[in-house]
């Protein structure tokens, strides 16, 4: 499945949002630990090599819920390396441009190569989490979501080191998503669709 996702047509046409989420829940399936573990390992390998779209990098956040410490550690290292590779790839691409790219070209490159742009995918995935809390007071059900968010946000911040100026951007992006978009899978709500 991950090899097929390198093909843009397959990725965008055949793996629609509900199928993408179903693929994510494979990582959580307690009935199929062997399948879930194998998928998580293959995903970590693909993420480490930066061979996947940002929406698959968001999937790896679910490894935070894996009970196997080694699997979590391997996935965390994969995320950190992928974030570093994406940053370096973006910088190399921008430095290699002989003339200033158009705003549209810059936007396309930025939204596909800057790791911060995995946040919308992550928020969407967690909003559809199978055991999403129904109350703000349900700490036990919020904890897994917090672990998944931290699993990806910590490497995003850490890879910038002392220059970490992306927090305000991440907060702005989160606010924009919360105020300007609606879940395309939700019925009867107003706002943009993603």
HELIX and SHEET records of a PDB file:
HELIX    1   1 UNK A    4  UNK A    6  5                                   3    
HELIX    2   2 UNK A    8  UNK A    9  1                                   2    
HELIX    3   3 UNK A   10  UNK A   14  3                                   5    
HELIX    4   4 UNK A   17  UNK A   26  1                                  10    
HELIX    5   5 UNK A   30  UNK A   32  5                                   3    
HELIX    6   6 UNK A   33  UNK A   48  1                                  16    
HELIX    7   7 UNK A   54  UNK A   59  1                                   6    
HELIX    8   8 UNK A   60  UNK A   65  5                                   6    
HELIX    9   9 UNK A   69  UNK A   95  1                                  27    
HELIX   10  10 UNK A  103  UNK A  113  1                                  11    
HELIX   11  11 UNK A  115  UNK A  118  5                                   4    
HELIX   12  12 UNK A  119  UNK A  127  1                                   9    
HELIX   13  13 UNK A  139  UNK A  158  1                                  20    
HELIX   14  14 UNK A  161  UNK A  163  5                                   3    
HELIX   15  15 UNK A  167  UNK A  180  1                                  14    
SHEET    1   A 2 UNK A 181  UNK A 182  0                                        
SHEET    2   A 2 UNK A 192  UNK A 193  1                                        
END                                                                             
